[in-house]
Amino acid sequence: MRSRPTLPVRHALRLALVAAVLASCATSPLGRKQLRLLSGEQVAGMGATAFQEIKQQTPQASDAATTRYVRCVADAIAAQASGPGAPAQWEVVVFAEDEANAFALPGGKIGVYTGIVEVAKNQDQLATVIGHEVAHVLAQHANERVSQQVVAGALMEVAGQALDPRLAAALGVGAQVGVLLPFSRTQESEADLLGLDLMASAGFDPRQSVPFWQNMEKAGGAGAPEFLSTHPSGTTRMRDLNERIPQSLQLYEQAVAAGRRPRCG
């Protein structure tokens, strides 16, 4: 006879499920239901710790002009960041790395690699990726992601004790492909749209978002199939951006009329 889950494991499962229900009332800036189990202070602390480690392990750019350029774009976007997930202050660091990458962490930490400055052909394209990364912070995606992993871990612990090992392993693959990765694609798509509005509100032309992501595709080469990827496919991304651009253009025009048109170089 197969043994039943132990009392502590069953208790952990109940707690995880109860927490998920209680947290389901949280919503993203686009109105999507979210699971957020951690406090803002906890997530900000995690972000600050991770950023400190990155700064210790990665050399910073020595070119002052590049640093001023990136900070000009990032500061303009950060000035428009608002809402419950918005940090009071932002720290911007340019890292001397050829990789075409950028990130933003809870607690107001923005990192930009010099490699992506080469991919972004102008300030509006650079604003596309920085706006996208800041949008992840504003939408509290890191909290959501960690919360999903907490609940998935509790469920898999129960499954590992209650099910045949082969079935438990299959369930693990199903959870990864069917739950965790799709949520990540949803977050990426959400950051695209929120980032588009954010860059437009800061006075950057949202129409430059499409050529930027096209440049990124060329720089990255062939990617994984969309259903096994944490990012939407190029076709999906371009379609969604083009549908959103007319709305973002209104924000851009309002920003320009208000005198918000950065000249970062």
C-alpha positions in Angstrom: 0.0 0.0 0.0 1.3 3.4 -1.0 2.1 5.7 2.0 0.2 8.9 2.3 1.9 12.3 2.5 3.2 13.0 6.0 1.4 15.5 8.2 4.1 18.3 7.8 3.9 17.9 4.0 0.1 18.0 4.0 0.2 21.0 6.3 2.7 22.8 3.9 0.4 22.0 1.0 -2.6 23.5 2.8 -0.7 26.6 3.7 0.5 27.1 0.1 -3.0 26.7 -1.3 -4.5 29.0 1.3 -1.8 31.6 0.6 -2.5 31.3 -3.1 -6.2 31.9 -2.6 -5.6 34.9 -0.3 -3.1 36.4 -2.7 -5.2 35.9 -5.8 -6.8 39.3 -5.4 -3.5 41.0 -6.4 -3.6 42.4 -9.9 -0.9 43.6 -12.4 -1.1 47.1 -13.9 -2.9 45.6 -16.9 -5.5 44.0 -14.6 -4.2 40.4 -14.7 -4.6 38.3 -11.6 -1.3 37.7 -9.8 0.0 35.5 -7.0 2.2 37.5 -4.7 3.1 36.0 -1.4 6.1 38.2 -0.4 6.1 41.7 0.9 7.5 44.6 -1.1 10.3 44.9 1.4 11.3 41.3 1.1 11.5 41.4 -2.7 13.4 44.7 -2.6 15.9 43.2 -0.2 16.4 40.3 -2.6 16.9 42.7 -5.5 19.4 44.8 -3.6 21.4 41.7 -2.6 21.5 40.3 -6.1 22.5 43.7 -7.5 25.4 44.0 -5.1 26.6 40.5 -6.1 26.5 41.5 -9.8 28.4 44.7 -9.1 31.1 42.7 -7.3 31.4 40.1 -10.1 31.0 42.3 -13.3 33.3 45.2 -14.3 31.6 48.5 -14.8 31.9 50.5 -18.0 34.8 53.0 -17.9 33.6 55.2 -20.8 32.0 58.2 -19.2 30.0 59.2 -22.3 28.3 55.8 -22.5 27.4 55.9 -18.8 26.0 59.4 -19.1 24.0 58.3 -22.2 22.5 55.3 -20.5 21.7 57.1 -17.3 20.0 59.9 -19.2 17.6 57.4 -20.8 17.1 55.4 -17.6 16.5 58.5 -15.5 13.8 59.8 -17.9 12.0 56.5 -17.8 12.3 56.2 -14.0 10.8 59.6 -13.6 7.6 58.3 -15.1 7.6 55.1 -13.0 4.7 55.2 -10.5 2.3 52.9 -8.7 2.5 50.5 -5.7 5.6 48.7 -7.2 7.6 51.8 -8.0 10.8 52.3 -6.0 11.4 55.8 -4.5 14.9 55.9 -6.0 16.7 54.1 -8.8 20.4 53.1 -9.1 21.7 52.8 -12.7 24.9 50.9 -13.5 26.4 50.3 -16.9 28.4 47.0 -17.1 31.3 46.4 -19.5 29.8 43.2 -21.0 29.5 42.4 -24.7 26.3 40.5 -24.1 23.2 42.3 -25.4 21.3 42.4 -22.1 19.8 44.7 -19.5 17.8 44.1 -16.4 15.9 45.9 -13.6 15.6 44.5 -10.1 13.1 45.2 -7.2 14.4 47.9 -5.0 15.1 50.3 -7.9 18.2 48.7 -9.5 18.9 49.0 -13.2 21.8 47.3 -15.0 22.6 47.8 -18.7 25.3 45.9 -20.5 27.4 47.8 -23.1 26.6 45.1 -25.6 23.0 46.2 -25.8 24.0 49.8 -26.3 25.4 48.6 -29.6 22.2 46.8 -30.6 20.0 49.9 -29.7 20.7 52.3 -32.6 19.3 55.4 -30.9 18.0 56.6 -27.6 14.4 55.5 -28.4 15.5 52.0 -29.0 17.6 52.0 -25.8 14.5 53.3 -24.0 12.6 50.3 -25.4 14.6 47.8 -23.4 15.0 49.9 -20.3 11.3 50.6 -20.3 10.6 46.9 -20.7 12.9 46.0 -17.7 11.5 48.8 -15.5 8.0 47.5 -16.3 8.9 44.1 -14.8 9.6 45.9 -11.5 6.4 48.0 -11.6 4.3 44.9 -12.3 6.0 43.1 -9.4 6.9 40.1 -11.7 9.7 39.0 -9.5 7.4 38.6 -6.5 4.9 36.7 -8.7 7.7 34.4 -10.1 9.0 33.5 -6.6 5.5 33.0 -5.3 4.8 30.6 -8.2 7.9 28.6 -7.4 7.0 28.4 -3.7 3.6 27.0 -4.5 4.9 24.7 -7.2 7.6 23.4 -4.8 5.0 22.6 -2.2 2.8 20.7 -4.7 5.8 18.7 -6.1 6.9 17.8 -2.6 3.5 16.2 -2.0 3.5 14.6 -5.4 6.9 13.1 -4.8 5.6 11.2 -1.8 2.2 10.3 -3.0 2.8 9.2 -6.6 4.9 6.7 -8.4 8.3 8.3 -9.1 7.9 8.1 -12.9 4.5 9.9 -12.6 6.0 12.5 -10.3 8.8 13.2 -12.8 6.3 13.6 -15.6 4.2 15.9 -13.4 7.3 18.0 -12.8 7.8 18.4 -16.6 4.2 19.3 -16.9 4.4 21.9 -14.2 7.4 23.5 -15.9 6.0 23.5 -19.4 2.3 24.0 -18.6 2.5 26.5 -15.7 5.8 28.2 -14.9 7.0 29.0 -18.4 3.7 30.2 -19.7 3.5 32.6 -16.8 6.9 33.9 -17.7 5.8 34.5 -21.3 2.8 36.3 -20.0 5.1 38.5 -17.9 7.4 39.2 -20.8 4.5 40.2 -23.0 3.0 42.4 -20.2 6.4 44.1 -19.8 6.5 44.8 -23.5 3.2 46.7 -23.4 3.8 48.4 -20.1 7.3 49.3 -21.2 5.9 50.8 -24.4 3.6 53.1 -22.5 6.4 54.0 -20.0 8.9 55.0 -22.7 6.2 57.0 -24.5 5.3 58.8 -21.3 8.9 59.7 -20.9 9.1 61.2 -24.4 10.7 58.4 -26.4 9.2 57.4 -29.7 7.3 54.0 -29.2 7.5 53.3 -32.9 11.2 52.5 -32.4 10.3 49.5 -30.3 9.7 47.3 -33.3 13.1 47.9 -35.0 14.8 47.4 -31.7 13.4 44.0 -31.1 14.1 43.1 -34.7 17.7 44.1 -34.0 17.7 41.9 -31.0 16.4 38.9 -33.0 19.3 39.4 -35.5 21.8 39.6 -32.6 20.4 36.5 -30.9 20.0 34.2 -33.8 17.5 31.3 -33.9 15.7 30.9 -30.6 13.8 28.0 -28.9 10.2 27.2 -30.0 7.8 29.6 -28.4 6.0 27.0 -26.3 9.3 26.1 -24.6 10.6 29.6 -24.3 10.3 32.2 -21.6 9.9 34.9 -24.2 7.2 35.4 -26.8 8.2 34.7 -30.4 9.3 37.5 -32.6 6.0 37.3 -34.6 3.9 37.5 -31.4 6.0 40.3 -30.0 5.8 42.4 -33.1 2.1 41.9 -33.5 1.3 42.9 -29.9 3.6 45.9 -30.1 2.1 47.1 -33.4 -1.4 46.8 -31.8 -0.3 48.9 -28.8 1.7 51.6 -30.6 -1.4 53.8 -31.5 -2.3 54.0 -27.8 1.3 54.7 -26.8 1.6 57.4 -29.5 -1.0 59.4 -27.7 1.1 59.3 -24.5 4.2 60.2 -26.6 2.4 63.2 -28.1 1.2 64.3 -24.7 4.8 64.0 -23.3 6.2 66.1 -26.2 3.6 68.7 -25.7 4.5 68.9 -22.0 8.1 69.4 -22.9 9.3 65.9 -22.1 11.5 65.0 -25.1 14.9 63.8 -23.8 18.0 64.5 -25.7 20.4 61.9 -24.5 22.6 61.7 -27.6 
